[in-house]
Amino acid sequence: MVKTITLHLDMPDDRMLHISLPPDVPEGPLEVVLVIASDISRQPIPDLVNRWQSYFPPDFDLDSSLQEIRHEWEKEWLEDE
């Protein structure tokens, strides 16, 4: 079983961390991985708008490509029924 739990907390002065795990976490030996990161909600979010465009030809139309993919999927779903 692998379960990811994200906790947001303010670290106390004594730097002691006490964690209560959900009841679906099994008893017995576990491996717990702790990742320490500053509060990411305060970090600036990189500008991702239009960044994808540099990976495609200049005349690439993302909306029409997604519509085409959706149409193909819908056609496959209807064939499976």
N, C-alpha and C positions, 0 to 999 in steps of 0.2 A: 504494500500500500504506500503510495506517495501522496501526500496532501500538502498543499501550500496554504499557509495562513499568514495574512498580512496584518500586523498590529501597528497602530500609530500611538506613540506615547511620548511623554516628556521624561527624560532620564533624571532620576533623583540625584542629589549630591553624593550619595553613598555608592552610586553606580551599580546597585543591586537590581537585578531583573528577576521578577517572579511571574511565571506564565501559567495560567490555567488552560489546559487543553480541552477541546470539545469532547463529549462523551463517546464519539465514534472512533477516537484514537485508541488503538488496542493497548492493553497492558503488556508488560514485558519489555524486552530489549528494543530500543528504537535508535535510529540515527537522526539527530537533530542538527540542521545546518542553520547557522545564524549569519545573516548579512547585515552589516552595519552601514547605514547610509544617512546622510543628513536629510532633513525634511525636504523631500523632492517637490512638495507643493510650493515651496518658496523659491525653487530654482527656475530660471527662465526656460521656457519651452522653445526649442529650436524652431525656426520658421520652416515648415515643411510644405507650405503652399507652393504648388507648381514645381517642386523639386523633382518629381517623377518625370517631368517632361524631357529632361536632358537624356533620359535613357531610351527615348523613342524618336522616330522620325518627326520632323516638324509638322507634317500634315496628319499625324496620328490623332484620331478622335476617340477619346476614352469612353465617352457616353455611348457612342454607336457600337463600339467593341463590346462593352458590357451588355448592351441590349442583344447583340448577336449571340453572346455566350448564354445569356438567359434563355433565348429562344431555342438554342440547341439543347439545353438541359430540359426545358419543358417538353420538347419533342421526344427526348429519350424517356422521360417519365410517362408520357402518354402511351408510348410504344410498349412499356413494361406492364401496363394495366390490362 
